[in-house]
Amino acid sequence: MIYNHPEFDRHHELHFHDDPTTGLKAIIAIHRAWDKPSMGGCRMRNYSNDESALRDVLRLSRGMSYKSVMAGLDFGGAKSVIIGAPKPAARGAVLASMANFLNRLGGRYITGIDVGVSADDVAFMSKHTKYTAGTGALPPEKMTAAGVYTALKASAKHRLRADSLNGLTISILGLGKVGFQLAEMALADGASVLGADINPATLNSAIELGVTPVSVDDAHKMPCDIFAPCALGGILNPMTIPELNCAIVAGAANNQFTNLDDAAELSGRNILYAPDYIANAGGLIVLAMEYNRQNEAWARAKVNALGDTLTMIFEQADAVDGNTGATAERIGAARIADMAQGSELAA
Ligand code: NAD
């Protein structure tokens, strides 16, 4: 039963779609719904089974609520997952079916890009539904990368007393849309950048940029100042944490921990962790910018403020036990409770 699912957090809505005509199987989870639509990207993956897709969408949608309130936004968190990547010839029909699924929710959920779903895919869906965002002039991943870069600098300032990334060594796992731009900015600052990616073409482009390649299995083990997870979640777990050789973990990937105990394990090892849903909020800020009819300057100010939020979390954690993950959870949960109080919709 869903109520007993370990990742169920009193989610407000959970919708399942199974379209025999196109083969689309998808889930939409709305973790919290306040007075505005709930927001979060659409992920497409070849999940090993339906249970791992359900677990992913429950965790990711919850993370979106925390991301929203920690970025000073008032959108509830939501996410959707498409189970299984279709063959190229069937992609259009599957995306159109997903758009119809969004229409059935009547605007309570607005989606955008995520892993496996490109800006072109979202633009295609937007021909069939009004409920997409993030295909305007400012690409969400650009602001996500800018936010992660801000997180690296705030973390380096706090832990290493460094005013810039110049001279630091940064190991990036995943050199896709966000990781690649992060590498560009870090290199421009004078950092040494190590990088790994499962896609050889992506890795080669990064090497041309000046990134030193390391293997996917070794990226988190490299002696460095900052390890930046920018591939998929779950990279910080009981097996990998003892292998870390860095002062800071700050990156773009959602759900970097398997659970919150891992955050305590990191702080116990004196590694500073920049909570993922704060560091990577730039993409959501772009969706909010579009919905609120704001401009890039508004989005940039919100992205820059992520650094101040992280510094506040670091200082509050230092005053207790150094556990930044637990501190962010506590503050995020309190802000979510406040949002529910102020909303006309029930908590
Ligand atoms: P992406 O798909 O463009 O890039 C991910 C990269 O990781 C790809 O190059 C892929 O080949 C690589 N990769 C996948 N599995 C890997 C593995 N096991 N080891 C090494 N490399 C691997 O995605 P992105 O948009 O750059 O996002 C990166 C992460 O940041 C994701 O976890 C995503 O959920 C998160 N995120 C992205 C945004 C955004 O605006 N794009 C916003 C918030 C969070």
Residues whose N, C-alpha, C, O or C-beta is under 5 A from the ligand:
A	BS01	NAD	V115 G116 P140 E141 T144 L173 G174 L175 G176 K177 V178 G179 A196 D197 I198 N199 T202 V216 C230 A231 L232 G233 A252 A253 N254 N280 G283
